[in-house]
Amino acid sequence: MAAVKKAPAKKAAAPKKPAVPPGKKFRKVKMGIIGCGMISDTYFQASKKFNVIEVVACSDIIPERAKKKEEMYGCKAMTNEELLARKDIEIVLNLTPPQVHSRIAMDTLNAGKHAYSEKPFGVDEADAAKVMALAKKKGLRVGCAPDTFLGGGIQTCRKMLDDGWIGKPIAATAMVLGRGPEKWGQAPFFYDYGAGPMLDLGPYYVTALVNFFGPAKSVTAITKKGSKFRTLGAEVGETYKDIYKPFDRYPVTVTTHLTGVIEFQNGVLATVIASFEAYAHNHPPIEIYGDEGTLLVPDPNTFGGPVKVFRHGENKWIEAPLSHIYTENSRSIGAADMAIALQTGRKHRCNGDLANHVLEIMLAFDKSSKLGRKVDLKTTCERPEPLQLGLEHGEVEK
């Protein structure tokens, strides 16, 4: 942190030693991808950055999509059943729509493989609990995006908080506002059950907050739906071309403006707004207020900066240099971390406990609004361990 004044005397606890001796070479873990839709290219490309994972197979409900990925990335296109039956595949990356995340996870676990899902972990608390119970019974791991909190921007903020740059955190704000993707070809997906601003974008923000403060205690919120319908744009995506015609209206089945307060077990209060009702706004993504300063956190849906700090006794914001690598799009780093954890025995950072807790927090916004009161949370998790300093690109652990 050369660009910032000397840190306060308060220091974070020393990081735990790696679970394996330095210099040990990790073997490459083979993965299969189920779901070759709009997010899959990002994972196919980013997975090649890490030396411990290799995507060897893919499948999709539309076989032509999987075949196209085979041509682009060299992995074998096959059916779900064929993929799950391959003995060499240890981790299945689930990139299907949210409504079937839990079902695909159960199929994966029943096939004896570790399950890693795109966010959210599920759309129903009961289904998510079944996934967790099955994983425990089978002795297998489950994981879930987002893994953006492992990027250089959020990891730098984590280090600054742990090192006491703004003293004791008291409160925070997390704001994700926009008009929403109402004109996209896939727009109906984002306004349907399992999506909306909270379940689609909220995972990035809520996961970042849990990474900063640990598990939450309660949620108090009010939510609403801005309109019953939205209007589709000129381009209709492949998934919906047989259902929606250009400029057709489509139904909004989820709340589109959610505002509330997450109370964390450590006492921090985070005010959160997730909305598809704002044409424009001026709010930063996340701000954290401590008793000795304020930390400006970058967009948790990205991996980089900038990170800015305003400290007691100063008269301006100062941009801090990033302490960690992976500042570019590195989706799949969570799966790579799982691959290493399988070999070392430690807990992987994007684990099921974290994802399940984040899901309950997000679902609690609508629940609190309907009940008209604070909702106490039933799940919990451990605060994820920070990444090590000094990693080389392609590494997740030395």
LUMLUMBA-74375 format. One record per residue (C-alpha): residue in one letter; x, y, z. Coordinates in steps of 0.5 Angstrom, whole numbers, plus 500, padded with zeros to 3 digits. Example, Ala and Ser with C-alpha at 12.3 -4.5 7.8 and 13.67 -1.06 7.14 Angstrom:
A525491516 S527498514 
END
This chain:
M500500500 A506505498 A501510496 V497511503 K500513509 K503508514 A497503517 P495504524 A498499529 K492494529 K494488525 A490483522 A492476524 A498472520 P495468515 K494461516 K500457512 P498453506 A496446507 V501443503 P509444503 P511450499 G513448492 K508442491 K505441484 F498440484 R495435479 K490438474 V483436475 K478435470 M471438469 G465438465 I460444464 I453443463 G449449460 C453452454 G448458454 M450466454 I455465460 S459459458 D464462454 T467466459 Y468460463 F471456458 Q476462456 A477464463 S478456466 K484456461 K488461465 F489456471 N494450471 V490446476 I483445472 E481443465 V475443461 V474436458 A467435456 C460439455 S453438454 D447442453 I439441453 I440444445 P446439443 E448444437 R450449443 A455444446 K457442439 K459449438 K463449444 E467443442 E469446436 M471453439 Y474450445 G476443444 C472439449 K468433447 A460435446 M456430449 T449429453 N448430461 E448423462 E454421458 L458427462 L456425469 A458418467 R465419465 K470417470 D475422469 I471428471 E471430478 I468437478 V461439474 L461446473 N453447472 L451453468 T444452467 P438457468 P437458476 Q431454476 V434448475 H441449479 S439445485 R436439480 I443439476 A447439483 M443433485 D444429479 T452431479 L452429487 N448422485 A453421480 G459421485 K462428483 H463435486 A458440484 Y460447482 S454452480 E453459477 K450463482 P445463485 F446457489 G438456488 V432459488 D428456494 E431455501 A428447501 D432445495 A438448497 A438445503 K437438500 V443439496 M447441502 A444435505 L446430500 A453433499 K454431506 K451424506 K456423499 G462426502 L462431496 R463438495 V459443493 G461450491 C458456487 A459463484 P460468485 D468468485 T469475483 F471476491 L477473490 G479478485 G485483486 G480489487 I476485493 Q482482496 T485488496 C479491500 R479485505 K486486506 M485493508 L480492513 D483486516 D490491517 G485496520 W486502515 I479504517 G479502524 K473498526 P467497521 I461500523 A456500517 A456499509 T452501503 A451496497 M448499491 V446495485 L441500481 G439500473 R434500469 G435492468 P436488461 E429490459 K431490451 W436484451 G434478447 Q434474454 A430479458 P424475460 F429471463 F432476468 Y424478470 D422471471 Y422467478 G429465480 A432472477 G430479478 P435484481 M437481487 L438473485 D441476479 L446481481 G445481489 P450475489 Y456479487 Y454484493 V452480498 T458475497 A463481498 L459483504 V460476507 N467476505 F468483509 F464482515 G463474516 P456471517 A449475517 K444475523 S438478520 V435482514 T429487515 A427490508 I421492504 T420490496 K416492490 K415491483 G415497479 S410494473 K407488471 F410488464 R416490460 T417491453 L422486449 G427489444 A428489437 E433483438 V430476440 G435471443 E435464441 T432461447 Y426466447 K425467439 D419461439 I415465445 Y416472444 K416476438 P420483437 F416488442 D412484445 R410485452 Y413480457 P411479464 V415481470 T414475476 V419478481 T420484485 T424489482 H426494487 L429491494 T431495499 G433493506 V438492512 I443486513 E445486520 F451482521 Q453478527 N459482528 G455488529 V456491522 L449494519 A449494511 T444498507 V442494501 I439496495 A438492488 S433495483 F431495476 E427501476 A433506476 Y435510469 A441513472 H444514479 N450516482 H451511488 P458507488 P457500489 I460499496 E462503501 I464501508 Y464506514 G469505520 D471509526 E477511523 G475512515 T471510509 L473505504 L470505497 V470498494 P470497487 D464493483 P464486486 N461484479 T468485476 F475483479 G479489479 G479496482 P479502483 V480502491 K480508495 V480510502 F479516506 R482516513 H481520519 G486526519 E486526511 N483531507 K482527500 W481520498 I487516496 E487511491 A490505494 P495500489 L492493489 S495488493 H493482489 I493479482 Y487477478 T484484476 E482481469 N476477468 S478470472 R471467473 S473459474 I478461480 G473459485 A473452481 A480452481 D480453488 M476447489 A480443485 I486445490 A482444496 L480437494 Q488435494 T490439500 G483437505 R482445506 K475448505 H474451498 R473459499 C466459494 N463453498 G456451499 D456454506 L457461504 A453460497 N447457501 H448463507 V448468501 L442465498 E438465505 I440473506 M437475499 L431471499 A430474506 F429481503 D422479500 K420474506 S421480511 S417485506 K411480506 L411479513 G412486515 R418485520 K425483521 V427476519 D432472523 L437468519 K437460520 T444459516 T451461517 C458460514 E465461516 R468468513 P472465507 E480465508 P483471504 L488469498 Q495469499 L500475497 G505474491 L501469487 E503468480 H498468474 G495461474 E496460481 V491460487 E495457492 K503456493 
END
